[in-house]
Amino acid sequence: MPKGLDNRSRDEDGEIRHKRNDTLVRTVEAEYGVDLGLRGDAKLKTALERHDVPTLSKLIEKVRKEG
């Protein structure tokens, strides 16, 4: 299956799969090499809310800029 944005796989219709809101923060941090400033057992949804961003890609971009 071809890889898309941030090495995420594409569905059969070509759409990039999205991370689920219940993905653990530690998984996102390990995969993208960032520190989201939350406990590892927190959910992605919590990180998005805390950083006031709508998507994972915006979250990663914001955290990397704040560096």
VEXVEXKE-74576 format. One record per residue: residue in one letter; x, y, z of N, C-alpha, C in turn. Coordinates in pm, 1 decimal. Each point is the difference from the previous one (the first is absolute). Layout:
<sedos>
SEDO:a:X:Y:Z:X:Y:Z:X:Y:Z .
...
</sedos>
This chain:
<sedos>
SEDO:m:84.8:-117.3:0.0:-84.8:117.3:0.0:89.6:123.9:0.0 .
SEDO:p:-22.6:98.1:-87.6:85.6:117.6:-5.8:-9.2:84.7:126.1 .
SEDO:k:111.4:59.4:35.9:3.6:85.5:118.3:-34.6:142.1:-39.4 .
SEDO:g:-61.7:72.7:91.2:-40.4:137.6:-25.3:68.1:94.8:95.9 .
SEDO:l:-69.1:103.4:35.0:47.0:102.6:90.8:49.7:-62.0:129.5 .
SEDO:d:120.0:38.4:44.3:57.4:-48.9:125.7:5.1:-152.5:7.1 .
SEDO:n:20.4:-64.6:-112.2:8.3:-146.1:-8.9:-127.3:-71.7:40.0 .
SEDO:r:-112.9:70.1:-1.1:-127.7:-66.3:27.3:-47.2:-67.0:-128.0 .
SEDO:s:-61.1:-114.1:14.7:-50.0:-74.0:-115.2:-124.3:65.9:-56.7 .
SEDO:r:-24.2:-28.8:-126.2:-121.5:47.9:-63.9:-102.0:-112.9:-5.2 .
SEDO:d:-127.0:36.5:11.6:-106.8:-96.8:-16.6:-5.1:-40.7:-147.1 .
SEDO:e:-79.1:-99.4:-31.2:-10.5:-45.6:-138.3:-51.5:108.6:-93.4 .
SEDO:d:-79.0:93.7:52.6:-49.7:109.5:-84.3:100.8:113.6:-12.6 .
SEDO:g:118.2:-14.5:60.5:105.0:99.7:-12.2:4.0:101.8:111.7 .
SEDO:e:-100.1:-0.1:88.6:-2.6:96.4:109.7:98.7:-43.3:108.4 .
SEDO:i:70.1:96.6:56.2:95.8:-29.8:106.3:-75.7:-35.2:126.9 .
SEDO:r:43.5:-106.9:64.8:-62.2:-40.0:125.8:34.7:100.9:107.6 .
SEDO:h:-93.7:27.2:85.9:19.7:95.4:108.6:27.0:-74.5:129.3 .
SEDO:k:80.4:62.3:87.0:22.3:-57.4:131.8:-129.5:9.0:78.9 .
SEDO:r:-25.9:-100.2:77.5:-119.7:-0.3:82.7:21.6:89.6:121.0 .
SEDO:n:-107.2:60.4:48.8:9.2:87.7:116.4:39.6:-73.6:126.4 .
SEDO:d:-16.7:-133.3:2.2:37.9:-73.7:120.4:142.3:-57.0:-7.9 .
SEDO:t:76.6:42.5:-100.0:140.9:-37.8:-9.3:73.4:59.4:119.8 .
SEDO:l:89.4:-76.3:60.9:73.4:48.9:116.4:105.8:102.3:-40.0 .
SEDO:v:19.2:98.2:87.4:100.0:104.8:-22.7:138.6:-61.5:-18.9 .
SEDO:r:33.6:-102.2:79.0:133.6:-60.3:-12.0:22.2:-58.6:-139.7 .
SEDO:t:-104.4:-50.2:-63.0:10.1:-54.1:-134.6:29.5:111.5:-100.0 .
SEDO:v:-71.4:110.3:12.9:20.9:114.9:-88.8:140.3:56.7:20.6 .
SEDO:e:41.2:15.4:125.6:132.8:54.4:29.3:110.3:-87.6:-58.4 .
SEDO:a:-13.6:-130.4:12.7:101.0:-91.9:-53.0:2.4:2.3:-152.1 .
SEDO:e:-116.4:2.1:-61.5:-8.0:-4.8:-145.5:50.8:127.2:-66.0 .
SEDO:y:-25.1:114.6:62.8:34.9:129.0:-61.2:119.2:68.3:65.9 .
SEDO:g:55.8:-58.7:104.8:118.3:55.0:64.2:-23.3:135.9:64.2 .
SEDO:v:-114.3:16.0:65.5:-33.6:126.2:65.1:-38.6:-26.7:145.4 .
SEDO:d:0.3:107.4:80.2:-47.2:-6.6:137.9:-123.9:86.5:8.9 .
SEDO:l:-114.1:-60.9:26.2:-126.1:73.6:4.1:-28.1:59.6:136.6 .
SEDO:g:87.4:-28.0:97.6:-14.4:59.4:131.6:-114.0:-57.9:81.7 .
SEDO:l:-41.2:-121.3:-32.6:-106.4:-67.7:73.2:48.2:-137.7:42.0 .
SEDO:r:-73.2:-60.7:93.0:32.2:-137.4:38.6:-14.7:-91.5:-120.5 .
SEDO:g:79.6:-102.5:-4.6:-3.1:-92.6:-112.2:-130.2:-75.1:-16.2 .
SEDO:d:-75.1:-15.6:110.9:-125.9:-73.0:-9.3:-118.9:91.3:-31.7 .
SEDO:a:26.7:128.1:-23.9:-105.9:91.7:-43.5:-37.2:-33.7:-144.2 .
SEDO:k:-115.8:43.5:-41.7:-49.6:-27.9:-135.0:32.7:115.5:-94.8 .
SEDO:l:9.0:-29.8:-127.5:24.8:101.2:-102.3:-104.2:111.9:8.0 .
SEDO:k:-124.7:-36.6:24.1:-106.5:99.9:10.8:33.6:104.9:106.2 .
SEDO:t:54.2:-43.0:111.5:38.4:91.7:107.2:111.0:93.9:-46.2 .
SEDO:a:98.3:-53.8:-70.6:110.7:82.1:-49.7:-50.1:104.7:-98.4 .
SEDO:l:-91.6:-38.8:-87.8:-55.2:95.1:-96.9:-73.8:112.5:72.1 .
SEDO:e:-77.0:-35.2:102.3:-74.0:100.4:76.1:94.0:92.0:77.1 .
SEDO:r:100.4:-55.9:66.1:94.2:80.1:79.6:78.8:98.6:-85.6 .
SEDO:h:35.6:-42.5:-120.1:77.7:86.1:-89.7:-89.7:82.7:-92.0 .
SEDO:d:-130.4:-17.9:13.2:-99.1:76.0:-76.3:23.2:-7.8:-151.1 .
SEDO:v:15.1:-123.5:-49.1:16.6:-25.0:-143.4:-98.0:-108.8:-43.4 .
SEDO:p:-42.2:1.5:-126.9:-101.9:-94.6:-45.3:52.5:-135.2:-50.1 .
SEDO:t:127.0:-7.4:-39.0:49.8:-122.4:-62.5:138.5:-37.2:52.3 .
SEDO:l:36.5:-125.2:-20.5:131.8:-47.1:40.1:110.0:76.3:-72.7 .
SEDO:s:-15.9:23.2:-128.5:105.0:69.6:-74.9:21.0:141.7:54.1 .
SEDO:k:-108.3:68.3:37.6:12.7:134.8:59.3:66.4:-8.0:136.5 .
SEDO:l:-31.0:-104.9:76.4:61.1:-19.1:130.9:151.0:-18.9:-13.1 .
SEDO:i:41.8:-87.9:-88.3:142.4:-25.9:-21.1:70.2:127.1:-44.9 .
SEDO:e:-60.4:71.7:-92.4:57.0:125.6:-49.2:16.5:100.3:114.3 .
SEDO:k:-99.8:15.8:82.6:4.1:95.2:111.0:106.8:-37.8:101.6 .
SEDO:v:5.1:-127.3:36.9:95.8:-45.9:100.6:142.8:15.9:-51.5 .
SEDO:r:23.4:-27.6:-126.4:134.8:14.7:-56.3:42.6:145.2:-6.3 .
SEDO:k:-92.8:90.9:-28.5:31.1:143.6:-2.6:35.2:51.1:138.9 .
SEDO:e:-74.5:-49.6:100.0:24.1:42.1:138.6:131.6:-56.2:51.4 .
SEDO:g:42.4:-110.5:-60.7:121.9:-70.3:22.4:63.3:3.0:128.4 .
</sedos>
